[in-house]
């Protein structure tokens, strides 16, 4: 398994709802077994001995049985609350955001604490003997079980508070933006990865097509491993797909030069690609952007009509553009020793901005407040952007937003505010001034 696919596997495993509860349950079972076996072998301080359970076997059975039955019942309640929260999030913010709830460590730890306490109580309960000649009461294990039960009460109170916060739309928007910000933070600064001026081509220009090994969304593409293979074979790979694209089974997704390396290239491609049923944010910046846009679009739908949520989405999109200023997006080319070994499509700045604002602008045409905020966001991003091409993309969207907003409202005050915000975008500093502003950040 390549490094990129291993990273994707770990991300999927961490996002699974069962991992942390399963680990906590195993730890609780081992803890109960250790405490039972060490009964009488541990000398506790005198101030702790007063808190240790000192009842008989019948009392120990009642206590552990009550803990087990209560925690498993509460665990079922927490699971029901989680399902209700997921349903609410799916209806109001989109089904693609469910992954953010299932991978929430707080939900997993809360469920894990209850299930682990249940398993602990069962293991400790099986060690209690009532026979007079072999009576055994694991007093230390029962005491720890009581402590875990009180901790579960606190966990339940915290969990209710946490669920109430997690379905807050502002918090959901912030969490999605955090994923996007972490992906942007991994991008190099402009000038850190300069391309060589000369890229000699592979001498043998004959090529052969490469077909998809299976169908699904391309979640991970291990560029480094594919480029290393191409260097070893003195070949060149040109792909037509990028992470986030849907790959159709047996479709042509690229070509390899020379043609004689086709069979080995197919094997390398199978190892270097990870396909799945859904998109992933690991290598797909547009996916996180579209998650934010989906929240905004649902907020602007006639059934919800919540422009404030759409404005919150625009704020986060603007923050993303500001974080992107001064950074370089991958161009899809991977070189080895100055020679191009892998070339594939990549998300460029214009495409990312299109994904951010096209659909929101179209949905918010009749919402002057949202359109005004969109123009303000574009003005802030243009003020920090040092690339003339990037500034051009922002000004193009500003012109589209201005025209759409003026056509969607007849309110004189709104039209004046729209014109003023559009002027702010046009007044953004030139490339040199924007570069100085970026350095000051």
Secondary structure, DSSP 8 states (H G I E B T S, - for coil): --HHHHHHHHHHHHH-SSHHHHHHHHHHHHHHHHHHHTTTT----HHHHTTS----HHHHHHHHHHHHHHHHHHHHHHHHHHHHHHHHHHHHH-GGGHHHHHT-HHHHHHHHHHHHHHHHHHHHHTT-B--STT-B--HHHHHHHHHHHHHHHHHHHHHHHHHHHHT-HHHHHHHHHHHHHHHHHTS-BTTSS---S-----S---EEEEE-SS-EEEEEE-HHHHHHHHHHTT-EEEES--TT-EE-TT-EEEEEESGGGHHHHHHHHHHHEEEESS--SSS-HHHHHHHHHHHHHHHHSTTT--HHHHHHHHHHHHHHHHHHTTB----SEEEETTEEEEE-----HHHHHHHHHHHHHHHTTT-HHHHHHHHHHHHHHHHH---HHHHHHHHHHHHHHHHHHHHH---HHHHHHHHHHHHHHHTS--HHHHHHHHHH-
